[in-house]
């Protein structure tokens, strides 16, 4: 796994950041029916136990929204991926189906409230830094086109920005050609649920993506 650090600038604004990183070999499938049944079950459960107004109060999402504000970004205008997924679940009773690896990531996200980055590890160039987006910094989000990432928490490698908690980038996205997968679970404040999310992700990756050769790493800002 590449070296992953939190920039001084971001650590000073959000000192409680914890990144739980999972890297592994995966087998991509367009669809895994057993996984999708589990996702549909979770969607039904959430629709019966959660309302839209409560999403922003979930601990992981509330902490994420506070972090965006500390960095200077409006979380209502640039929704975190976990919040956007949960709003879709409650308003439309659905989430996008992509492939087994991305689908399991979304399942963990809606189950825990964490925004999670998912990347083709082989497309990442060198060390990774989690910092703050700059004005005019180029970024093409998946399904979003050019995205204004100024003041947004952002992952960078030697080629520039490739991941944000609002939208991952086209450059490092998971495709049918992905062999090595990097998953980063982002907690902006110390949250014991991150261990559960990490264990859940490992379970799903093994069960639904035949994952192997795991590397795990926990990064703390301070």
ABEGO torsion letter per residue (X at the ends): XBBBBBBAAAAAABAABBBBBBBBBBBBBABBAAAAAAAAAAAAAAAAABBAAAAAABAAAAAAAAAAAAAGBBAAABBBAAAAAAAAAAAAGBBBBABAAAAAAAAAAAAAGBBBBBBBAAABBEBBBBBBBBBGBBBBBBGAEBBBABGBBBBBBAAEBABBAABBBAAABBBAABABBBBBBBBABBBAAAAAAAAAAAAAAAAAAGBBGBBBBBBBAX
